[in-house]
Every structure is written in C-alpha cells, then in structure tokens.
Amino acid sequence: MPGRESLAQQRYYAHPRNSFWPIVTGLFGITETDYQQKSDQLTLRGVAVWDVLKICSRKGSLDADINDRTIVTNDFQAFFAQHSAIAHVFFNGAKAEAVYLKRVLPGLAGAQAMLKLHRLPSTSPAYAGMTMKQKAKEWQAILEQEFE
C-alpha cells in the first residue's frame, strides 16, 4: 500500500528516500526524470506496477502498521485476465508477498495460479537491513526474466 507521500502525490514510490525509482531506472536504463515518463518507459519494457492492496487502514506509512482486518486486495483475477501475457509477479517486500499468498493466490485458478512469484527486498527507507546497492543487486532478478 502506498505511503502517505505517495498517496498525497498520487504517484508510486514518491518518498524521496525510497529507492524504487533509482533501482528500476538503473536496471532498465531509463534516463527520464519525469514521473509519467519513467512510468511509461517501464510499461514499454513490459513492467506493470500495481499494489496488492486496494484499501486498508493504518497509522503512518509502515506496512507493519496495516490493520489486517481492513485489507481489501485489488482484483488480480481481472487484471491477469486483461494482461494475459504476465508470467512473473515480483513483490516489493515481504508484506506484499504475504498478503498476496494469503488473500489473492487462493482465489486464482489455472495459469493465473501458476505465475512465477519472486519477493524482492523492500525499497522502503524503513527497510535498512540492506544498502541501496545491495537491494539493486537483488532486484536484478527482474532482468533474468523475459519481457515483451
């Protein structure tokens, strides 16, 4: 779920210390600095960015503060049906993966249930267990996949 800054700006990973954009623009050789242009370039490279959660309540921006009773997930069945070429799902951190495995995956069937799943280290500044350089190395797993 986006943090306060991202919700306020209506942009993914808007917090200035979140390393998502520096990591993915580096991975894909994206030189644009404008948010929309960076987003468009990711799409052109076959990457979709979407939240597992549609709605939740929490104080602050930390995933640990999400009230699990308030979680509503996005409609992945419809999303995967509309984007049937998706073969891999990468999670930005453990919470996204945990919610997907518990609340989304059991409702999927067929090819949707067989997508390759891969958790990446969170790009949040709250996850200080790795440096940005270490995180970027782990995120290179995305490049090992084929994108159309």
N, C-alpha and C positions, 0 to 999 in steps of 0.2 A: 504494500500500500504506500502510495507516495507520502513523503513527509510534509510538514507544514509549508516549507518553502516551495516545494513542487506543486502543492495544491494551490497556493497563493498565486503562483506564476502560470499555472495550468501547463506545466512542462515537466517531462520526466527528468529526474535527477538534477533539479535546479539548485540544490545546496552547493555553494561554491567549493566546499571541500569534498564533495562526493567525487569519486574517481571514475565513475562510469564513462562519462564523455571522453576524458583523456585516454582511457584504456581502449574503448571501441574505435575512436577516431584513429588512434595509433595502429590498432590491429588492421583496420581496413584502408588505411592510407587516406583518410578523409581530411582535407585541409580547410574546409569551410568552418567558420566560427559562428555563423548564424544558426540558431536552434532549428528552425524549419529546414534549412539546407542540410544540416547534419542528419536530421531525421529522414529526409528524402533520400540522402545518399545511402543510409542504412537500408532503406526499403529497396532501393535499386540493387543492392548487394544481396537481397533475399533475406533480410533480417527484419522480423517484426518485434516490436517492444510492446508488451501488454502486461497488465497487472493480473495476478492470480485473484486478488480481492477486488470486488466491485464496491463493497461497503463494509465498514467496520467502525467501531468506536475505540478510541484510545486517547490518553492524555499525552501530549507531546508527539514526537516523531519516531520513537523507538518501536521496533517490531515487538519487543518483549512486553510492551505496554498494551498490545492489542487485546481487547476483551473478546475471547474466543466465542462467547455466546452471541456476539453481534455480527459475526462474519457472514457475509454473503459473497460467494465466488462469482466471477464472470462466467458467461455461458460458453464454455470451451467446446461443447458439442457443436454449437452453431458456428463458432469461429473456425474449428477444424474442418467442418463441412464446407465452409466458404473458402477456406485456404487448404485444399486437399493436398497440396504439394509439400506441406510441412512434414518433416521427417524427424526433427530434433527439437527438444524443448530444453532450454538452458535456464536454470534458476539463479537469480542474483541473491544468493544467500540461503541459509537453512530454513528460515520461516516460510519463504515462498514454496520451497520444495515440500516441507512438511504439510502445509495446507493443501497443496495440490494432491499429494499422495493420499491424504485422509479424506478430502472433500470433493475432489474433482475426478481423480482416476477411477474410483468405484462406479461412477456414472457413465464412463466411456465404454464403448464396445468396438469390436473389430479392429481395423487399422488404427483408430484413434487411441485405443488402449495399448497398442504396441509401439507407440512412438518412443524413440530413444530419449532418455532423460539424463540430465547431467547437472549436478549442482556445482556452481562456481562460487568462489569466495565473495562475500558481500563487498560492494564498492562503497558502502556507507562509511563515513568518517567515524561512526561509533564502533566499527569493527577495526580495532587497532592491532589485532593479532598478526597482521602481515603488513608489509610496506606496499605502497602502490606498485612498485616494481615487481614484487613477489605476486601480487594479485594479477598483474598484467601477464605474467608468465603462465599462471593457471588459466587465464581467460584465452590463451592461445589455443585451447582445446576447440574453440569455435572454428578456427581456421582449418582444423583437421576434418571438418565436415564439408560436404558438397552443398553449395547454394546455387539456386537458379535465379 
